Amino acid sequence: MTPPPVLRHQFDAVIVGAGGAGLMAALEASKRCRVAVVSKLYPTRSHTGTAQGGIGAALGNLEPDRWEWHMFDTVKGGDYLCDQDAVEVMCQEAIEVVYELEHMGLPFNRTAEGTIDQRRFGGHTTEFGKAPIRRACYAADRTGHMILQTLYQQCIKQGVVFFDEFRLLDVLIHEGRCSGIVAWCLATGELHLFHAKAVLLATGGFGRMYKVTSNAHTLTGDGCAIVFRRGVPLEDMEFFQFHPTGIYKLGILITEGARGEGGILRNDRGERFMERYAPTLLDLAPRDMVSRAIYREIRAGRGIQGRDYVHLDLTHLEAGLVERKLPDIADFVRTYLGLDPVRELIPVQPTAHYAMGGIPTDAQAQVLDAHQAPVRGLYAAGECACVSVHGANRLGTNSLVDIVVFGRRGGRHIAQYIPQADLPPLPPEATRRAQEELDRLTTPRGGEAIARLRDELQEIMMRHVSVYREEAGLKEALAGIATLRSRYRAVEVQDRSRRFNTELEEALELGYLLDLAWVTTAAALARTESRGAHSREDHPARDDAGWLRHSLAVATGETVGLTYKPVTITRFQPQERKY
Ligand SMILES: Cc1cc2nc3c(=O)[nH]c(=O)nc-3n(C[C@H](O)[C@H](O)[C@H](O)COP(=O)(O)OP(=O)(O)OC[C@H]3O[C@@H](n4cnc5c(N)ncnc54)[C@H](O)[C@@H]3O)c2cc1C
């Protein structure tokens, strides 16, 4: 391909990603400075729009609640790996941000008195673990859709400039400072150089490295992989959450809100098996525990007809509730399974859902380098970031909280930073790396097909790096991924056209997934304990003396270099995790 022309732009700040985190950051930053949002998707197609069940905040509209209880639940749910100073910020500000969204016009479900309605969700309790509490604010089972639409409208109103279907290819970091990004326009194939004082990455998760996943096709971890290649470490990558209730084989999510409204998991004998694993919270135990319980039932031969799934039972719920409060999931079940969830049981299995790990940041969303120092002008928020508020296992509803709280904090910090910062010079040959990558992928090498490599990667991750892990399987996975990474060097994009080259996009995304799977597996192999979503069959106990610490991964040649940093503990000392 002859190099396309490079177009140049200058903004105070560039936000990459138009999900909840990116839009919240853009909205805040644009109050004080000129902001561009660069997004590979049209903004309202971002994965935030699929979030179903709710956003947690201790409003106490239906029963007494306190942010300290929310904080305790988050820390315990995260198996004590959360940085508690950051969790405190999140649970306090959640309340304010939910009201802010309400005032922007977000149509939450209402109580009879007209306040925001709230429902139960996994791991959220009253009085430090006594009983399930109604804390999740929701708009039917379309909460994320409403958040995204609301924020997008506000950004448009405020004059944020959008570059839709522009794909981040490189983040320019030079001498500890970020000076902009390089992006590729899908419609024209041109490279665009964005020169800016600040860049915030909000590129979302990477569940597409697994075969069965709730994540959209576009969740390929682009931002995480790109800065990793630039030497920024990735934190706690061994922790990947499996949500207990994906539709069998398809992985499409059935919100935990379904259990929050009273849904029950049953095995082949019709038993409510969570009684065995979490006698107090039952079906509303945290996700890591429920997913493991499902696998244990399956292994004991109590999966439905001896197969690898169980049932979610909504048939006993009050008439009209499913249609009123869970209309979308009722639709999914009818469309994809041909079943009526009001009368029939829903076949479910754990589905890869959420990356607890990501780009390390402080509570201002500033990206931290391997020495814990902020990279000047570089920020990250949302699922691509690791603050760390979710520790080893995220509670339901806490990602929507995370994206709006830390998106807003990042936007605010940028707004303060911009007036006192000079515009950093661009590094020499700023677009060279991006151009070389495109050239490499489009050079004829008679090589490997993208889809085949991706399938193999997803199989490996599903088999060896999912809910249960052990040394031999992780080593096999690491060797398999190494082979795939070398085969990837021979990947060849057949489509040579410049406009709308979606094959080239897939090739780039496969490269990101391979890097992140590599890091995830290496970090999982190193951590010889079980904590939260990381469950080692050969090391079944949590080991606070050895492993109450965050991992930081950097690429050192053809190996993943791992270092560790301490966990910030303020209010809650680690305890045994019983529910
Ligand atoms: C089905 C489903 C249901 C969920 N339900 C809930 C729930 O009820 N409650 C809850 O708390 N959490 C829920 N979650 C999790 C939560 O929705 C996500 O973690 C959160 O929305 C992520 O937001 P984000 O802003 O970080 O990223 P996203 O919303 O994923 O947005 C990522 C953005 O980055 C852009 N992008 C990515 N790569 C590039 C690139 N290379 N160049 C340019 N742009 C790029 C995309 O275009 C997109 O705009 C759910 C997740 C799923 C999958």
The ligand as an SDF file (V2000), in Angstrom:
LIG
                    3D

 53 58  0  0  0  0  0  0  0  0999 V2000
  -23.4750   -7.4380   28.0980 C   0  0  0  0  0  0  0  0  0  0  0  0
  -22.8710   -6.6330   29.1850 C   0  0  0  0  0  0  0  0  0  0  0  0
  -23.6620   -6.2020   30.2490 C   0  0  0  0  0  0  0  0  0  0  0  0
  -23.0910   -5.4450   31.2820 C   0  0  0  0  0  0  0  0  0  0  0  0
  -23.8870   -5.0210   32.3210 N   0  0  0  0  0  0  0  0  0  0  0  0
  -23.3580   -4.2510   33.2990 C   0  0  0  0  0  0  0  0  0  0  0  0
  -24.1670   -3.7220   34.3420 C   0  0  0  0  0  0  0  0  0  0  0  0
  -25.3770   -3.9030   34.3890 O   0  0  0  0  0  0  0  0  0  0  0  0
  -23.5680   -2.9830   35.3060 N   0  0  0  0  0  0  0  0  0  0  0  0
  -22.2320   -2.7270   35.2970 C   0  0  0  0  0  0  0  0  0  0  0  0
  -21.7470   -2.0500   36.1880 O   0  0  0  0  0  0  0  0  0  0  0  0
  -21.4480   -3.1950   34.2960 N   0  0  0  0  0  0  0  0  0  0  0  0
  -21.9810   -3.9350   33.3020 C   0  0  0  0  0  0  0  0  0  0  0  0
  -21.1730   -4.3990   32.2860 N   0  0  0  0  0  0  0  0  0  0  0  0
  -19.7790   -3.9450   32.2130 C   0  0  0  0  0  0  0  0  0  0  0  0
  -19.7370   -2.5120   31.6990 C   0  0  0  0  0  0  0  0  0  0  0  0
  -20.7930   -2.3010   30.8030 O   0  0  0  0  0  0  0  0  0  0  0  0
  -18.4350   -2.1860   30.9700 C   0  0  0  0  0  0  0  0  0  0  0  0
  -17.3450   -2.5880   31.7380 O   0  0  0  0  0  0  0  0  0  0  0  0
  -18.3370   -0.6790   30.7400 C   0  0  0  0  0  0  0  0  0  0  0  0
  -19.4950   -0.2050   30.0980 O   0  0  0  0  0  0  0  0  0  0  0  0
  -17.1100   -0.3130   29.9460 C   0  0  0  0  0  0  0  0  0  0  0  0
  -17.1770    1.0540   29.6120 O   0  0  0  0  0  0  0  0  0  0  0  0
  -15.9560    1.7890   28.9270 P   0  0  0  0  0  0  0  0  0  0  0  0
  -16.3830    3.2030   28.7430 O   0  0  0  0  0  0  0  0  0  0  0  0
  -14.7220    1.5140   29.6820 O   0  0  0  0  0  0  0  0  0  0  0  0
  -15.7790    1.0570   27.5210 O   0  0  0  0  0  0  0  0  0  0  0  0
  -16.8000    0.7050   26.3340 P   0  0  0  0  0  0  0  0  0  0  0  0
  -18.1860    1.1230   26.6200 O   0  0  0  0  0  0  0  0  0  0  0  0
  -16.5440   -0.6980   25.9770 O   0  0  0  0  0  0  0  0  0  0  0  0
  -16.2900    1.6390   25.1750 O   0  0  0  0  0  0  0  0  0  0  0  0
  -15.0310    1.4540   24.5590 C   0  0  0  0  0  0  0  0  0  0  0  0
  -14.8380    2.5580   23.5470 C   0  0  0  0  0  0  0  0  0  0  0  0
  -13.5120    2.5040   23.0640 O   0  0  0  0  0  0  0  0  0  0  0  0
  -13.5060    2.6700   21.6840 C   0  0  0  0  0  0  0  0  0  0  0  0
  -12.3060    2.0080   21.1490 N   0  0  0  0  0  0  0  0  0  0  0  0
  -11.8290    0.7810   21.4390 C   0  0  0  0  0  0  0  0  0  0  0  0
  -10.7030    0.5500   20.7330 N   0  0  0  0  0  0  0  0  0  0  0  0
  -10.4660    1.6570   20.0040 C   0  0  0  0  0  0  0  0  0  0  0  0
   -9.4650    2.0380   19.0780 C   0  0  0  0  0  0  0  0  0  0  0  0
   -8.4680    1.2210   18.7150 N   0  0  0  0  0  0  0  0  0  0  0  0
   -9.5510    3.2590   18.5050 N   0  0  0  0  0  0  0  0  0  0  0  0
  -10.5660    4.1100   18.8140 C   0  0  0  0  0  0  0  0  0  0  0  0
  -11.5360    3.7980   19.6810 N   0  0  0  0  0  0  0  0  0  0  0  0
  -11.4770    2.5910   20.2770 C   0  0  0  0  0  0  0  0  0  0  0  0
  -14.8040    2.0730   21.2010 C   0  0  0  0  0  0  0  0  0  0  0  0
  -15.1860    2.6410   19.9760 O   0  0  0  0  0  0  0  0  0  0  0  0
  -15.7510    2.4610   22.3320 C   0  0  0  0  0  0  0  0  0  0  0  0
  -16.3050    3.7320   22.0850 O   0  0  0  0  0  0  0  0  0  0  0  0
  -21.7220   -5.1420   31.2510 C   0  0  0  0  0  0  0  0  0  0  0  0
  -20.9420   -5.5610   30.1750 C   0  0  0  0  0  0  0  0  0  0  0  0
  -21.5050   -6.3210   29.1740 C   0  0  0  0  0  0  0  0  0  0  0  0
  -20.6030   -6.8090   28.0710 C   0  0  0  0  0  0  0  0  0  0  0  0
  1  2  1  0
  2  3  1  0
  2 52  2  0
  3  4  2  0
  4  5  1  0
  4 50  1  0
  5  6  2  0
  6  7  1  0
  6 13  1  0
  7  8  2  0
  7  9  1  0
  9 10  1  0
 10 11  2  0
 10 12  1  0
 12 13  2  0
 13 14  1  0
 14 15  1  0
 14 50  1  0
 15 16  1  0
 16 17  1  0
 16 18  1  0
 18 19  1  0
 18 20  1  0
 20 21  1  0
 20 22  1  0
 22 23  1  0
 23 24  1  0
 24 25  2  0
 24 26  1  0
 24 27  1  0
 27 28  1  0
 28 29  2  0
 28 30  1  0
 28 31  1  0
 31 32  1  0
 32 33  1  0
 33 34  1  0
 33 48  1  0
 34 35  1  0
 35 36  1  0
 35 46  1  0
 36 37  1  0
 36 45  1  0
 37 38  2  0
 38 39  1  0
 39 40  1  0
 39 45  2  0
 40 41  1  0
 40 42  2  0
 42 43  1  0
 43 44  2  0
 44 45  1  0
 46 47  1  0
 46 48  1  0
 48 49  1  0
 50 51  2  0
 51 52  1  0
 52 53  1  0
M  END
$$$$
